[in-house]
Amino acid sequence: MPAKVSHPIPTRNVVFVILVASLGYFIDIYDIVIFSIVRVQSFQDIGITGEKMRTGGEYVLNMQMGGLLIGGIVWGIIGDKFGRIKVLFGSILLYSIANLVNAFVHGLNAYAIIRFIAGFGLAGELGAGVTLVNESMHKDKRGYGTMLIATVGVLGAVVAFYVAEHFSWRNAYIVGGVLGFALLLLRLGTFESGMFEKSVSKNVVKGKISMLFTDKTRFRRYMYCLLIGLPIWFVVGIFVTLAPEFGEALHAPVTLSAGRGILYCYIGISLGDLFAGLLAQITKSRRLAVFIFQIGIVISSIWYLTSTGITESKFHWLAFFMGLSVGYWATFVTIASEQFGTNLRSTVTTTAPNFVRGALIPSTLLFELLVKYFDIITAGIVMIVLLSIIALFALSKLKESFNLDLNYYEE
């Protein structure tokens, strides 16, 4: 049971941690979406055209997501065993180097391998930041902390778009690497979580990921946390990233730009994270906030997929609305963080968002199978309805975690 203890009131140090975590997530998002933005330009430059433009894009994206998936496990365990700060330093160093190297690739396989390494590094960023902020703030206010992290962070996609608009795709990757190294210097002033420091002297098992699977109740709780986030990255990774292909199927008069789609989608996500966080704080229910936003995903996605003759302007608005609907990302990560004790919290908070990102791999494979038997529009509708039903079912099985004391351990 959670221990009844007092929590520190947010101070200047806590505000600094929130700022650093927000900027870290800002660069995280920049690096995650930059491929989606420069996919066409970079592929054309290295000689990839035709059908491979789509299948090669899915291959590179899945490699990046695979890196996030594996990295989430490794960084999560490190965070629980050795501290949240070590994850923040190690992950940013790795993905900053990877992005600089990415600027010099000349083939599809090399591109994919570097994105895998970058994904592995990026996997530690959000989970460690959210865990650190949640454990440093009062239980009544921590939702505001994660809300600010996500609201500021997702604007990294906006910067990524404008960098890609004004510089070559190679320079866009260099900018991502340089931003990472700049953040590394800023992080020298951060401090470790008090809850983690207290756990060091406790005789409890820390960061043992098998604990998530050896207890049926704990396993179900973990799976439900993962499943509520399934629709988010399918919308971003498929509907927006493959905008040129969906536009062609919808008989758009011009080729839809994935880059601009990412721009408007992430503006929507930023506002969505803000609104979802505020709604959860006002209603004192994260579950209600997530439910409302998941319904919005179904409505906005089907609207997009049935918009025959879609114009550029309408696509931008729909990308914004879809982004707004998937903007419960920070609330989803906060729910995962609040469901588990201090000795497993980093593992869960880091693996959950990355497993959800990694789930794009099987989702993409199923989507491609449906495309072969039907068409890209029908496949999209079937997938988003299926993923949303799964997410809503999982949400119904989770207990409300708002205002829960986090100073306890899993046994």
N, C-alpha and C positions, 0 to 999 in steps of 0.2 A: 504494500500500500504506500502511496506517496507520504513522505514525511512532512509534518507540519512545521515549516521553517519560514523565516522571513526572507525576503528577496531584496537585493540592493535596489535603491531608487536610481533611475538613470542619471548619470553624471556626465561631465564633459568627456570623460574617457569612453563612456558608452556611446555618446553621440559620435565620437571619432570612429569607433568600431562600426557603427551603422554606415557612416560615410565611406569608410574603406571597403566594407562589404558591398555597398551599392556600386562603387566604382569598379570593384572586382567583377560583379555580375554584368556591369556595363560592357566590359571588355570580353567577358565570357560570351555574351550574346553577339557582340560584333564578330567574334571569331567563329561562332557556330553558324551564323547566317551568311557570312561572306561568300561561301561557296555557292549558295543558292542564288546570290546576286550576280556573281561573275561567271556562273556556269557556262553560259552560251559564249561569252567573249573568250574565256580561257580555253574552252574546248576547241573553238574555231582556230585559236592560235596554235594549239598543239596538234591540229589535224584531225579532229573528231567531228564528224558530220552525220547527217541523215538519222536513221533509226538509233544509232549509237549515242546520239545527243541525249535521248531520253534514258535508254537502258544504261549507258555509261554514267549518266548523272545519278541514277538510282544506285549504281554500284559504288560510286565514290561516297554518296550520302550514307549508304548502309555501312561502309567501312568506318566513316566518322562516328556513326551511331554505335557501331560495335566497340570502338575505342571508348566511348562514353560508358557503355555497358560494363566492360571489364574494369575500366578505371574507377567506376563508381564503387565497385567491390573493394578494390585495393585501397583507395583513398579513405573510404568509410572506416575500414578496419584500422588504418593508421591513425585516423582521427580519434577513435575510441581508446586505442592502446597508448599512443604517444602524444596526443594533444591536437586541438583544432588548428592552432597556429602553424604547426609543422606542415599540415595539409595545404594551408593557404600559400605558404612559401614554395613548397615542392611542386604543386600543381601549376602555379603560374610560371615558374621557371621552365618547366617542360613545354607547355603550350606556346610560350613566347619564342623559344628556340625553334619549335616545329613550324610556326608561322613564317619565320624568317627563311627557313629552308624551303618552305612551300613556294616561295617566290621564284625558285630556280628550277622547278620541275619541267620536264619536256615530254612526258608520256603518261598514259592513263594509269598504269599500275603504280608508278612512282607517286603520282598525284594521290591515289587511293591510300597508299601506305602512309604518306605524310599526314593525310587527314585522319587516319586511324590513330597515329601518335598524338596529333593535336587533340583529338577527341578524348584520348586517355588522360591527357593533362587537364583538359577542361572539366573533366568529370568531378574533380574535387572542389571546384570553386563555390558553387551555390550551396551545396550541403554543408560545408564547413562554415560558410558565412552565416547561414540561417541558424545553424546549431549554436554558434558563438553568440549571436544576437539574442536568440530565445533564452539562452542560459544566463544572459547578462541583464535582462530587463525584468521588470515586475510582471507577474502573470496577467494582470489586467491590461497591460499596455503592449505586450510583445507583438501583438498583431500589427500595430502601427509600425514597428521596426521592420518586419518582413515586408509589409506593404510598401515602405519607402525603398527597400532594397530592390524590389521588383519594378516599381514605378520608374525609378531612375535607371535601373539596369537595362530594361528592354529598349530604352532609347539608344542603346548601342547599335541597334539595327538601323536606326535613322542615320546615324553617323556613318555606318558601313555603306549605306546607299549613296550618300553624297561623296564619300571618298572614292567609291567605285565609279561615280559619274565624272569625276574630275581627274582621276588618275588611272593608269593602266591596272589590270588585274594583279600583276606582279607587285606593283607598288602598294596595292590595297592590302596584300598579305604582309608586306614589310611594315606598314603602319600598325597593323595588329600586333606584330612582334614588339615594336618600339613602345607602344602603349603598355604592353605587359611588363616590360622591364621598368618603365616609369612607375607603375603601380607597386612593383617589388620594393622599390625604395621607400614608398609611402607606408608600406606595411611594417616597416621597422618599428613604428610607434605603437603597434597593436599589443594587446595583452591577452593572456590565456583566460579561458572560462574558469570562474571560481568553482563551479560545480565539478568540472573535470579535475581541478587541482585537489579538491576534497576527495574525489574518488581514488586518487593515486594511493592514499593511505588505507583505503578500504580493501578488505579481503573479498573482492568480487571479481568475477570473470569479465573482462572488458574486450569488446570488439570481436567476439566469437560469433561469426556469421551463422554457424550451424545452429545456434540457439533459436534462430528464426524459423527453423524447420523441424526441430525436435519436439516442440510443444504444439499441439494441434490448435489451441486457442490463439497462441502467438502467431502461428503461421497464417491462419485465416485473417487475423488482424492486419498482418503485413500485406497479404495478397489484396485485401480490400483497399488498402492505401494505394497500391500500385494501379489497380483497375480503374479508380476514379479519374486518373489522368490520361487514360488511353486515347480519347479523341483529340487531345490538344495537339500533339505533334503530327498526327495524321493530317489535320487541317493545314498546318504550316508546311510540313514536308511534302505533301502531295498536292493538295488543292492550290496552294499559292506557288510553290516551287515549280510545279508543272503547268503554270498558267498558260504558256504558249500552246501546249497540247490540248488543254481543256478549251481554250478559246477557239482553236481550230474546229474541235468537235461541236462547239456551240455556234459555229458559223459567224464568229466575230469579224467585223469588217477590216480590222487591223490585227496584227500579231500582239497579243497581250504580253506586257513586260513583267517577268517574274521579279525583277529588281524593284519596280514601283509597287508591285503587289506586296513584297516584303516590307517596303517602307510604310504603306498605309496599314498593313496588317499589324505591324509592331507599334504603330501609334495607337491603334485600337487596343492592343494587349496592354500597353502602358496605362491607358485610361481604365481598362478592365481590371487590372491589378489594384488600381486605386479604388475603384468603386466596390470591388469584391471585398477588399480589406475593410473599407468603411462600413459596408453592409453587415459584415460579420461582427464588427465592433458594436454597431448600433443594435443589432438584433441579438447579440451575444450567441450567435450560432453560425459556425463555419459551414455546417452541413446545409443549412438553408441557402447560404450564398452560393455554394457549389451547385446545388439543385437548379437554381434559377439560371445560372450561367450555362449549365449543360443543356437545358431546354433551348437556350439561345443558340447553341452550336447547331442543333438539328435544324432549326428554322432558317438560320442564315446560310447554312451549307446547301440545303435543298433549294433555297432561293437562287443561289449561285449556279447550281447544277441544272436548273430548269430555265435559265435565262438565255434562251435562243436569240442569236443576233446581238449578244452582249457588246456594249460599247466600252471604250477605254474608261470613260468616266464612271459608268455603272460598275465596272470591275473594281475600280479603286474604292468606291463606296462599299461594295460587298466585301472586299478584302479587309476594309476597316471594321465592318460589322462582324465578320468572322473572327478577326483579331480581338475585338471587344468581348466576344462570347467565350473565347478560350483564355481570357484574362484572369481566370481563377488560379493560375499557375502558382503564385506565391501562397495563396490560401491552401492549395493542395499540398505544397511542401511543408507548410506550417502544421497541417493536420498530421502528416506523417511524423514530423518531429515530436509532436505532442502525444503520440500514441505509445511511445516507448521510453524506458528508463535511461538514466545518464550513461550507463555502461554499454548501451546499444544505440544510443540516440544518433551519434555521428554516422554509424554504419547504415542505419535506416534512412536518415535525412539525406545522405549522399547517394545511396544506392537507389532510393525511390525515384527521384527525378531522372536519373540516368537509365534505370530499367525502363521507365516510361519512354524516354527517348529511344532506347534500344529496341523497344517493342515496335518501333516503326519498321524494323527489318521484317518480321513475320507479317506485319500488316501490309507492307509493300508487296511481299511475295503473294499473299492472298489476293491483293488488289490486281496484280498482274495476271493471275490465274483467271480472275473474273473478267478482265479485259479481253482475254483470248476467247472466252465463251460468249460474252455479251458485247459490250462496248465500254469505252472509258467513262461515259456519263452514268450508265447503269451501275457499273462497278463502283463508282464513287458514292452513289446513293446507298447501295447495299452496305458498303463498308462503314459509312458514317452512322447509319441507323443501327447496325450491329454493335459498333464500338460504344455508342451512346447508351444502348440498352444495358450492356455489360457494366458501364460506368454507373448508371443509375441504380442498378441492382447492388453493386458494391457499396455505394453511398448509403443505401438503406440499411446495410449491415454494420456500419461503423457507429460507435458511440460518439456523442458530442464531446469535444475535447477543449472547448473554450474555457478559459479560467482554471484549467487543471494545473496543480502544483507539479513542477517537473523534477523536483529534487528527490528522486527515488531510483531504485535499481531493479533490473530484471533478474530473477533468480532461476 
